[in-house]
């Protein structure tokens, strides 16, 4: 498959190494060395994936990610320092799809990129849908048009947030564990942390729940997983 990756890092040696490895694997690459340049290239170019360093001049990676998510669902993978777990969580909360820890193995980077792009293009198999329009009071979920409205207000969801909600809403009261959701949304070969699911569910609740700490729609069965009350 033809793949174009934007590499965003202010360390030119890292950019050079990534460009060499990805181009040797048949991918096309472009580079940006600060947050403002990255945002401009993303707005005007077409990329299949963004490799985005967290610490950047002019605009940090998380702010770049937040702004990109206002107009694009292009997969974003953060490059993070080893052991910075809070940065990883904050990165996912800002809209990233995954993260890769520095220093990284180039073979792993290439494999992760291809896996993420494959999933974004071919969407993992989902349980068979039972309905196309699901209404629960002010909550209206249209699976045909991938549209959610609450009290006639359209809610903008990222691709991953939508897919999680779709699985839960089309199977009300069925409990899905984090591992279930990882497999269905991120794919069988995903090797990231299961906490990724928790971060995406928390972001989803912040968008659809009046009181995220006391959710009405996406609820938790402690020790088991998540479910839609219906």
FIPAVEX-976506 format. One record per residue (C-alpha): residue number from 1; residue in one letter; x, y, z. Coordinates in steps of 0.02 Angstrom, whole numbers, plus 50000, padded with zeros to 5 digits. Example, Ala and Ser with C-alpha at 12.3 -4.5 7.8 and 13.67 -1.06 7.14 Angstrom:
2
ATOM   gukol   titor      c1      c2      c3
ATOM       1       a   50615   49775   50390
ATOM       2       s   50684   49947   50357
This chain:
230
ATOM   gukol   titor      c1      c2      c3
ATOM       1       x   50000   50000   50000
ATOM       2       x   50059   50178   49962
ATOM       3       x   50091   50270   50125
ATOM       4       x   50141   50451   50157
ATOM       5       x   50203   50496   50330
ATOM       6       x   50238   50668   50405
ATOM       7       x   50380   50661   50532
ATOM       8       x   50377   50803   50658
ATOM       9       x   50528   50820   50773
ATOM      10       x   50651   50961   50809
ATOM      11       x   50797   50839   50819
ATOM      12       x   50860   50825   50641
ATOM      13       x   50954   50664   50676
ATOM      14       x   50791   50578   50728
ATOM      15       x   50701   50644   50575
ATOM      16       x   50843   50584   50463
ATOM      17       x   50842   50410   50540
ATOM      18       x   50653   50393   50525
ATOM      19       x   50651   50456   50346
ATOM      20       x   50785   50331   50297
ATOM      21       x   50699   50184   50380
ATOM      22       x   50524   50224   50315
ATOM      23       x   50580   50264   50138
ATOM      24       x   50680   50102   50135
ATOM      25       x   50513   50017   50173
ATOM      26       x   50432   50101   50022
ATOM      27       x   50344   50243   50112
ATOM      28       x   50346   50426   50062
ATOM      29       x   50396   50551   50196
ATOM      30       x   50394   50736   50231
ATOM      31       x   50461   50826   50384
ATOM      32       x   50425   50974   50496
ATOM      33       x   50536   51037   50636
ATOM      34       x   50416   51140   50742
ATOM      35       x   50232   51139   50786
ATOM      36       x   50179   51283   50676
ATOM      37       x   50263   51210   50522
ATOM      38       x   50183   51042   50559
ATOM      39       x   50009   51115   50572
ATOM      40       x   50030   51211   50409
ATOM      41       x   50087   51054   50317
ATOM      42       x   49945   50950   50388
ATOM      43       x   49817   51082   50337
ATOM      44       x   49882   51092   50158
ATOM      45       x   49945   50915   50126
ATOM      46       x   49878   50739   50123
ATOM      47       x   49957   50615   50242
ATOM      48       x   49914   50439   50295
ATOM      49       x   49994   50459   50467
ATOM      50       x   50082   50590   50574
ATOM      51       x   50231   50545   50685
ATOM      52       x   50227   50688   50811
ATOM      53       x   50354   50728   50946
ATOM      54       x   50280   50795   51107
ATOM      55       x   50410   50930   51141
ATOM      56       x   50419   51050   50994
ATOM      57       x   50467   51234   50970
ATOM      58       x   50331   51364   50937
ATOM      59       x   50186   51245   50974
ATOM      60       x   50197   51083   51073
ATOM      61       x   50140   50917   51003
ATOM      62       x   49983   50905   51108
ATOM      63       x   49920   51074   51048
ATOM      64       x   49959   51024   50868
ATOM      65       x   49859   50864   50895
ATOM      66       x   49710   50956   50970
ATOM      67       x   49704   51077   50825
ATOM      68       x   49721   50939   50695
ATOM      69       x   49576   50846   50775
ATOM      70       x   49464   50996   50741
ATOM      71       x   49473   50962   50554
ATOM      72       x   49551   50790   50522
ATOM      73       x   49550   50610   50585
ATOM      74       x   49721   50568   50510
ATOM      75       x   49807   50441   50626
ATOM      76       x   49928   50526   50745
ATOM      77       x   50065   50433   50838
ATOM      78       x   50160   50526   50974
ATOM      79       x   50346   50503   50999
ATOM      80       x   50371   50505   51188
ATOM      81       x   50519   50490   51306
ATOM      82       x   50540   50325   51398
ATOM      83       x   50446   50319   51562
ATOM      84       x   50339   50474   51533
ATOM      85       x   50174   50386   51567
ATOM      86       x   50080   50548   51602
ATOM      87       x   50134   50618   51434
ATOM      88       x   50068   50462   51350
ATOM      89       x   49899   50479   51436
ATOM      90       x   49888   50665   51398
ATOM      91       x   49934   50630   51218
ATOM      92       x   49793   50505   51199
ATOM      93       x   49674   50627   51282
ATOM      94       x   49721   50761   51156
ATOM      95       x   49667   50646   51014
ATOM      96       x   49816   50536   50969
ATOM      97       x   49789   50358   50912
ATOM      98       x   49947   50282   50986
ATOM      99       x   50122   50320   51049
ATOM     100       x   50297   50252   51020
ATOM     101       x   50428   50268   51156
ATOM     102       x   50602   50337   51124
ATOM     103       x   50728   50264   51095
ATOM     104       x   50635   50155   50972
ATOM     105       x   50673   50007   50862
ATOM     106       x   50650   50054   50679
ATOM     107       x   50577   49883   50637
ATOM     108       x   50444   49909   50770
ATOM     109       x   50408   50085   50706
ATOM     110       x   50380   50023   50529
ATOM     111       x   50270   49879   50587
ATOM     112       x   50166   49991   50701
ATOM     113       x   50141   50121   50564
ATOM     114       x   50082   49991   50439
ATOM     115       x   49966   49912   50568
ATOM     116       x   49887   50079   50614
ATOM     117       x   49862   50130   50433
ATOM     118       x   49791   49960   50388
ATOM     119       x   49664   49974   50528
ATOM     120       x   49618   50152   50481
ATOM     121       x   49587   50100   50301
ATOM     122       x   49498   49936   50326
ATOM     123       x   49412   49957   50496
ATOM     124       x   49418   49805   50608
ATOM     125       x   49270   49684   50599
ATOM     126       x   49128   49737   50712
ATOM     127       x   48982   49641   50785
ATOM     128       x   48837   49641   50663
ATOM     129       x   48730   49797   50680
ATOM     130       x   48551   49773   50739
ATOM     131       x   48484   49947   50700
ATOM     132       x   48534   50099   50599
ATOM     133       x   48448   50233   50703
ATOM     134       x   48453   50218   50892
ATOM     135       x   48355   50342   50996
ATOM     136       x   48360   50356   51185
ATOM     137       x   48271   50514   51241
ATOM     138       x   48378   50660   51178
ATOM     139       x   48512   50538   51119
ATOM     140       x   48503   50497   50932
ATOM     141       x   48637   50385   50855
ATOM     142       x   48634   50361   50666
ATOM     143       x   48749   50218   50616
ATOM     144       x   48718   50238   50429
ATOM     145       x   48781   50418   50427
ATOM     146       x   48903   50401   50574
ATOM     147       x   48814   50543   50663
ATOM     148       x   48772   50574   50845
ATOM     149       x   48656   50709   50909
ATOM     150       x   48605   50745   51088
ATOM     151       x   48462   50869   51114
ATOM     152       x   48474   50911   50929
ATOM     153       x   48657   50961   50949
ATOM     154       x   48780   50866   50840
ATOM     155       x   48924   50790   50937
ATOM     156       x   49091   50781   50847
ATOM     157       x   49182   50619   50885
ATOM     158       x   49350   50554   50829
ATOM     159       x   49353   50391   50731
ATOM     160       x   49402   50287   50883
ATOM     161       x   49273   50370   50996
ATOM     162       x   49138   50336   50867
ATOM     163       x   49188   50154   50845
ATOM     164       x   49186   50122   51032
ATOM     165       x   49016   50203   51049
ATOM     166       x   48948   50108   50898
ATOM     167       x   48996   49941   50974
ATOM     168       x   48916   49984   51141
ATOM     169       x   48759   50068   51075
ATOM     170       x   48717   49930   50950
ATOM     171       x   48727   49801   51091
ATOM     172       x   48646   49885   51242
ATOM     173       x   48685   49815   51414
ATOM     174       x   48816   49696   51344
ATOM     175       x   48979   49719   51439
ATOM     176       x   49139   49739   51339
ATOM     177       x   49306   49723   51427
ATOM     178       x   49453   49835   51382
ATOM     179       x   49530   49687   51290
ATOM     180       x   49369   49662   51192
ATOM     181       x   49368   49844   51137
ATOM     182       x   49554   49843   51096
ATOM     183       x   49527   49693   50983
ATOM     184       x   49372   49762   50897
ATOM     185       x   49429   49942   50875
ATOM     186       x   49619   49935   50864
ATOM     187       x   49634   49761   50789
ATOM     188       x   49698   49589   50839
ATOM     189       x   49882   49636   50822
ATOM     190       x   49880   49796   50923
ATOM     191       x   50019   49794   51053
ATOM     192       x   49983   49954   51148
ATOM     193       x   49924   49978   51326
ATOM     194       x   49745   49933   51374
ATOM     195       x   49735   50101   51462
ATOM     196       x   49713   50173   51288
ATOM     197       x   49531   50116   51299
ATOM     198       x   49505   50203   51466
ATOM     199       x   49572   50367   51396
ATOM     200       x   49459   50360   51243
ATOM     201       x   49306   50316   51348
ATOM     202       x   49343   50461   51466
ATOM     203       x   49357   50580   51317
ATOM     204       x   49196   50509   51245
ATOM     205       x   49103   50537   51409
ATOM     206       x   49163   50716   51418
ATOM     207       x   49078   50746   51251
ATOM     208       x   48913   50654   51276
ATOM     209       x   48877   50655   51463
ATOM     210       x   48808   50803   51561
ATOM     211       x   48903   50738   51711
ATOM     212       x   49049   50630   51652
ATOM     213       x   49081   50567   51829
ATOM     214       x   48902   50501   51836
ATOM     215       x   48875   50439   51658
ATOM     216       x   48701   50409   51589
ATOM     217       x   48747   50323   51427
ATOM     218       x   48919   50239   51434
ATOM     219       x   48931   50154   51602
ATOM     220       x   49060   50049   51692
ATOM     221       x   49038   49876   51766
ATOM     222       x   49178   49878   51892
ATOM     223       x   49303   49740   51863
ATOM     224       x   49220   49690   51699
ATOM     225       x   49213   49830   51571
ATOM     226       x   49099   49956   51487
ATOM     227       x   48919   49949   51427
ATOM     228       x   48782   50060   51355
ATOM     229       x   48633   50066   51471
ATOM     230       x   48502   50090   51333
